[in-house]
Amino acid sequence: MDRIIINGPCRLEGEVEIAGAKNAIVAILPAAMLVDGICRIENVPQISDVENICNILIAMGAKVNRADGKTLEVDCSGVRSSEVPYEYARKFRASYYFLGALLGRFGKATVALPGGCHLGARPIDQHIKAFEQLGASVEIAHGNVECYAEKLVADGIYLDMVSVGATINAMLAATKAEGLTVIENVAKEPHIVDVANFLNSMGANIRGAGTDVIKVQGVGRLQGGTYAVIPDQIEAGTYMAAAAATGGRVLVKNIIPKHMECITAKLEEMGVSIIEYDDSILVDATAPLKKANIKTMPYPGFPTDMQPQMCTVMLRAEGTSKINEGIWDSRFKYTEELIRMGAEIAVAGKIATVEGGRQLLGAPVRACDLRAGAAMVIAGLMAKGTTTIEEIDHIRRGYERIVEKFASLGADIRLVLD
Ligand code: EPU
């Protein structure tokens, strides 16, 4: 089994370059299905989620050309199928974006239901509500979600809860609906704005992304063009947290500091010194850290996808910190692995109480999911001795060259392939 081996402890020092945003590209690539022409997409992260989506696109008849390491040219004009089979869909959750994109393009879509995951129940009722509101009929049968619409017609869509996926899916389908769709109570994450900007740069008419209300005026046709994906807020946050947890000093480059504010503010509260530049942030965590409490919330609140990494920072801080998980039912499984490394963490429902100031000891651990995996890497850097991380495919889904990046910051870390 492939694994990551870390010999700690270490203090990270140096510079790291952040890749394009995973949660933007996993929507932008399916969105290319709506475009007649070649989409040249720049700043694409080299992660396995991208490979999986490209394989789906190719299997459906699209042409995908990697122009260089970070640039993809995608031409979906040859696609005739409106179906994403289970063998492809099961490999990553965001396959649900093909529902909105294919429904918009063909008036029909069949996508295998994404499986469960380690974060708890992941319903898609709000995605379905949005499609139905636009005139589609939606059925769940044989493990597939099947959508069909004679014609998509604009309407008001009020989401019952703030959902990243439902917001993006509603935008995708509404882009091709006749008339003006008004989507209310939408998510405001930077990647929502990025997907809207991508669609607009191809000829869509979407306004309000980044606010609570998005208005989509349907258009007949989207043409090709060039678009650069925004930097990954969570990858950047992960390196900031790693610097903080190891008492390091790291310049995190190629980022949008505004997107980092929810994370920057919490680290500063804990005693980390942060200097913002135009497109980078210097994190200096050489001083002792103070305890803090976080509650995860939709953007601009503290992101749930930074919760496990932030827990490692709390392990270094003096005193007792608390985490209140406000998005997912079950996002504390990774704490069991940290406890095996000597951490003192008590979980009760959606609240974790983290005792700081304990020295972690290296141990064999697993990456329960993507962000949990990132937390294991940080914990391995903090711990005395050898940490071996298994099930690292989760990490490869969303972190580009993580071993090389941490090694360049001074970590004794290596990838072992079996
Ligand atoms: N929800 C519903 N019904 C729905 C949709 C969502 O009840 O139809 C609930 C969920 O169960 C959850 C909450 O609403 O409690 C928020 O879910 P959301 O739809 O916003 O999550 P998502 O779109 O499935 C994306 C990210 C996740 C990230 C969440 C929250 C992608 C591909 N995934 O998931 O990222 O945790 O938003 O910010 O964008 C990760 O990158 O590690 C990751 C898990």
Residues whose N, C-alpha, C, O or C-beta is under 5 A from the ligand:
A	BS01	EPU	N23 V26 A94 A121 R122 P123 I124 D125 Q126 H127 V162 S163 V164 G165 A166 T304 D305 I327 W328 L370 R371
